């Protein structure tokens, strides 16, 4: 029983420790989003992002290149597009969220421990006294 619980906990750790990610907006004052992107601090090659253009088109993909004029984004289907930076209304980048990861691990361990105790008590007929 202990081995099975240890295996389940190890698998849970691997599943959750891979990291929880979240889409975080790139903040900039009005008219400064293009400059923020050009500086390269907020959007980098390799980032996964969601962006909305001035015309309302939404693009999701991986950043392949950042130039002073455009972001080149590759979609999940393998196609890529160069989006003019001045045409971008909003951007969200995918970032690792340590808070979600810690919470997921803690809740998972708690649930696994409680389920294991319930199974153990049910199988042995034992009672807990405090």
N, C-alpha and C positions, 0 to 999 in steps of 0.2 A: 504494500500500500504506500509506504513511504517513497519507494522508488518511482511509482507511478506519479505521485504528487510532485516529486522533484523533476521528473521529465516534463510534466505539464507546465510547471513554473519556468523551466528552462526554455521551453518552446514559446511561452508567453513573453518572456524577456526578449527573445530574439525578434518576435513579431513587433513588439512595441518599441524596442530599442533602436530599430531601424530608423526611427525618428518620426515624429509627428510634424507635419509641415502646415503652414498656413499662408494664405495670400495676404500680404501686407501692402497697403497703399504707399505710393511714393508721394510724399507731401511736398508741396512747393506753393509759394504765394502766386497770386494770379499773374499769368504771363511768364512765370519763372520756371515752369516745368521743363521746357525745352533746354534751358541752360543747366538745370539740375541733371538732366539725362546726359547732356554733352560732357559735363565734368567727369562722368564715369563713376561717381560714388554710389549712385542709386541703382543703376542698371549695368550689369557686367555681362561679358560673353559667358555663356553657360547657364545663365539664370533662366528659370522658367517664369513666364510672365503672362498676365492678361492685360490687354490694353484696349482702350476705346478711342477711336479716331474722332475728329471734329464732325464727320458725317454720321457718326453713330455706329460704324462698323466695329465689331468686336473681334479681336485676334488673340489667340492663345497659342503659345509655343515656346521654343527654346531660342534664346538670343544667340545668333551665330556671329554677328558683327555689330559694332557700334562705331559710327563715323559722325562727323560734325553735321552731316545732312540727314542720315537715316539709321534706323535699327533694322537689321536683317533678322527675320524671325522664321524659324522652321517649324511647321505645324506637325502634328502627330501623323499626318498622312504622307509626310516626306517632302511636301512642297514648301518652298520658302518665298518670302515676300519682303521687299524693302519698304518700310513704312517711314515716310518723311517725319522727322522729329517735330517739325513745326505743325504737323497735322495730328499730333497726339493730344487728346483731351485728358486722359487719365491712364495711370499705370499702377498695377499691383504686381509685386514680385513674390515668388514663393520662398519662404524662409523657414528654417528649422525652428520649432517652438518647444523649448525645453520644458516649459510649464505643462504643456499637454502631455509630453512624454512621461514626466514624473508622475502626473496624476493618473495616467493610463496604467503605468506599472504598479502604483500603489493600490488602485482599485482592483486590478487584476489579481494581485497577490492576496488581497483581502478576500475576494470572492472565491478564489481557489482554496484558500485555507478554510473558509467557512463550509464550503461544499465538502472538502475532505473530512472535516470534523463531523459533519452530518452523516456522511457515509460510514465513517468509523464507528460512530455511536450507534447507528442503525444496524450495522453488521455484528457488533459485539454485544449489543444490549446494555452497554455501559451507561452510567449516568455521571453527570458532572456535578460536583458539590463544591461550593466555595466557602 
